[in-house]
Amino acid sequence: MDRQPLLETSTEKQSTAGRCGKCLQVLRRQLLIVCLVLALVLGASVGAALRSLDPPLSSRQIIYLRFPGDLLMNMLSFLIVPLIASSLVSGLASLDTQSSGKIGLRAVVYYLMTTLAAVVLGIILCVSIQPGTRGGEPEVTPEDDVTVVNTADTFLDLIRQCFPDNIVEMCFRKTVTEQVLRPNGTNVSMTTVQNDTGGETVPSVYDPVPVKTDGVNVLGLVVFSILLGVVTGHLGDRGRPILIAAQAVCDATMCLVQLVIWYSPVGILCLIAAKLVEIEDLARTFQQLSFYFLTVTAGLLVHAGATLPLIYLAVVRKNPYRYLLGVLEPLVTALATSSSSATMPVTMRCLEVNNHVDPRVVKFVIPVGATVNMDGTALYEAVAAIFIGQMRGFHMDIGRIVTISITATAAAIGAAGVPQAGLVTMVIVLSAVGFPVDDVALILAVDWLLDRIRTAVNVLGDAFGAGIVHHLSKAELRILDHQNIALPEDDVIITVEHEPRESTSLLQDDELKNKYSATKCHDKKFVDVNTFISTKL
């Protein structure tokens, strides 16, 4: 009589234990993401708590607070050069010239399409919401420093950086053009600045001077690695040692990335807390720029949550949000580090491990995308330019809107190749439509936060791009897999299984149809590639 209740109690305990075990397994698999989210929340909480101290933290104390975060940024930064070079060389060398050209063309078309879509979305939101006519006008203090920029010199810098004069120096230094003030002179750039009285303007003469500045020349590194990878693949067996070495460096670098990522929650916590403590008047800043901030944020969220997933859904025909879950880790890292390049190692690892994107596609699309694909930056620049024009009372005709669209798209593509990317590219857009470039200082107060959000959107755009290019390039990748397998004797036909419950016969290739016609193969023996290789070994 008492056995039935005992059996029911035992069954309930087993089911409860099973549910707990499943929850622990899920938590174990997502432990890093949970730690990253907790680091963001704790960092914001610690920063808010430290702001209430009286007296406030000194600059030295803030440096101490930010120190673990600086270590994280340094560790991610020193992995950028070996990862970009090795991944591009190994990825392109493993492709033939025709396949790499098709993959590259698809990636470029995707970059241009999504960047232009982000710009158009930003313009529509800004024209509809009119943030420049709402809220209080931000104050520009004398300490606000705006860099003088010449549009032509900036674009020449981009071309110059693509072809550096020293491949070793490009790993830590690059050439940029500085505008040096001259008392007198002709045939030089002209601009105007306000005098101390604030009423009159006096001409200032600037002379362009190319100088070397500290920082990785990412454009030069990408161009050199692409060329070396294409040539290595074209050499065939003679270039195989370079391919093997690049692949080994890439694998070793990814192992180092795995170690760094487990330290990232500590660094992220300290970076967020220190940044919140540094802001002098947080409430007033957001009150003055609230509508501008909300417009940019809404545009970025719509682009990340609707535009990019819809493009992925239309091309790949799979659930885009399930794909997005696989790249949550690099998105959180981008929010904390505010750097697409620093997030690149995490993005590559998650795409290969979580979303099962072909490593050859990842090694090509992600390094290039981290350099030239800046959807969030393009949207931000378009909104900021129109916001400044609305605030200053400029008439926004169709000509200026088209100019902003084209200039913001072009400037965003080259953003990674110039110092202070957000500031300089913003000045380029303002100069193109004739708006006062000094007004950039009006929006710098909230730029630190918007920069983190738009960086996450940039990273998400790269991730979706890798998935789309992988889907469109399956035919080329399948042919490459076939070409890497020696043809067997006439009595065996190999089939290669690429996906579960989906196999493709070599008879689909035109060259093989001539050798193995369908009329001759009715009595042939079909075997799986793994079976064939194991018998040969």
C-alpha positions, 0 to 999 in steps of 0.5 A, a space after each residue: 500500500 505504501 509503495 506507490 507514494 514512495 515510487 511517485 516521490 522517487 520519480 518526482 525527485 528524479 525529474 527535479 534532479 534532471 531539470 536541475 542538471 539541464 539548467 546547470 549544463 546550460 549555465 555551464 555552456 553560457 557561463 562566459 556570457 553570464 559573467 560578461 552581463 554581470 560585469 556590465 551591471 556591476 560596473 554600472 553599479 560600482 560607477 554610480 556608487 563611486 560618483 556619490 563619494 565626497 570628495 570625489 575620486 582623484 584622477 590618480 584613483 580613477 587610473 587605478 580603478 581603470 587599470 584592470 580594464 587597460 590590461 584587457 585592452 592591451 591584451 586584445 590589442 597585441 593580438 590584432 596584428 598576428 590575427 589579421 595577418 594570419 587569418 587573411 593569409 591562411 583564409 585566402 591561400 586556401 581558396 583559389 583565385 576565382 573563389 576568393 574573388 567571388 567571396 570578396 565581391 559578395 562581401 563588398 556588395 553586402 558591406 555597401 548595401 548594409 552601410 547605405 541602408 543604415 545611412 538611409 534609416 538614420 536620415 529618415 529617423 532624424 528628419 521625422 523626429 527633428 531632434 535638433 529642434 527639441 531639448 536644450 542647446 548644449 554648451 561648448 566650453 573653451 576646453 572643447 578642442 576640435 581637430 582641423 581636418 581637410 577632406 581631400 587630405 584625409 582621403 589621400 591618407 587612406 590611400 597612402 596607408 593602403 600602401 605603407 613604405 615599411 611592412 614592419 613599421 605599419 604594425 605600430 605606426 602610420 602616416 597621417 596629414 596634420 594641418 599646421 597653422 601658419 601665420 602667412 602663406 598662400 595656396 594652402 587650406 583656409 578656415 575660420 575661427 572665432 576670436 576671443 570676443 566671439 563676434 568676428 571671425 578671422 581667417 586662419 591658414 593651415 599647411 598640410 604636413 604628413 607625419 608619422 603617428 603611433 597606432 596600427 596601420 590596419 588598412 596597410 596590414 589588411 591590403 598586404 595580407 590580402 595580396 600575400 594570401 592571394 599570391 600564396 594560393 596562386 603558387 600552389 605547392 610552392 606556397 604551401 609552407 606559407 599557408 601551413 605557417 599562417 594557419 599555425 599562427 592563426 590557431 595559436 593566436 585563437 588559443 591565446 584569445 580563449 585565455 584572454 576572454 576569460 579575464 574579460 569580465 574583470 576588465 569590463 567591470 573596471 572600464 565601465 565603472 571608471 568611465 561613469 566616474 569620469 563624467 562630470 555632470 551626467 544628468 545635465 549632459 543627457 538632458 541637453 542631448 536626450 533627443 539626439 541620443 534617443 534618435 541615434 539609439 533608436 536607429 541603431 537598435 532598428 538596424 541591428 534588430 530588424 534590418 540586418 536580421 531581415 537581410 539574413 532571413 531573405 538570403 539564408 532562409 533561417 532564423 536570424 535571431 538564433 544566429 544572433 544568440 551565437 554572437 552575444 559574447 562579441 556584442 557584449 565585448 564590443 559594448 565594453 571595449 568600444 573597438 571592433 578590432 579588439 572584438 575581432 578575435 572573439 567574433 571569429 571564435 564564436 562564428 566558427 564554434 557557435 554558428 558553424 561558419 566555414 573558417 575560410 569565410 570567417 578568416 576573410 570576411 571578419 578582418 576586412 569587415 572590422 576595417 571597412 564595414 561600419 554600419 553603426 558609424 555611418 548611421 551615427 554620422 548621418 544623424 549627427 550631421 542633420 542634428 547639427 544642421 537642424 539645431 543651427 537652423 540650416 535648411 535641409 534640402 534634398 541636395 544636402 541630404 543626398 550629400 550626407 548619404 554619400 559622404 557618410 557612407 564613404 567616410 564610414 568605410 574608411 573610418 578605421 584608417 584615420 585617427 580619432 575615427 568618429 571625430 574626423 569622419 564627422 568633420 568630413 561629413 559636416 564639411 561636405 554640406 557646409 556646416 560649421 565643423 566646430 559644432 562637433 564639440 556639441 555632441 562629444 558629451 554623449 559620444 562615449 556611450 554612443 560609440 559603444 552601441 554603434 561598435 556593437 552594431 558594427 560587430 553584428 553587421 560583420 557577423 551577419 555578413 559572414 553568415 550570408 557570404 558563407 551561405 552564398 559561397 557554399 558551391 565554391 567551397 564544395 568545389 574546393 573540397 572536391 578538388 582537394 580529394 584525389 580522384 579514385 579508380 573508375 569503379 568508385 565514385 566519392 560522395 562528400 557529406 557537407 551537412 546532415 542528411 545532405 550529400 553531393 556527388 562529384 558527378 555534379 561537377 562539369 569536368 567530372 561529368 565528362 569522365 564519369 557519364 551517367 550512362 557509365 555509372 549505373 553499376 559503379 560503387 558509391 562510397 562516402 569520402 571518409 570510407 574511401 580515405 580510410 581504405 586508402 590509408 
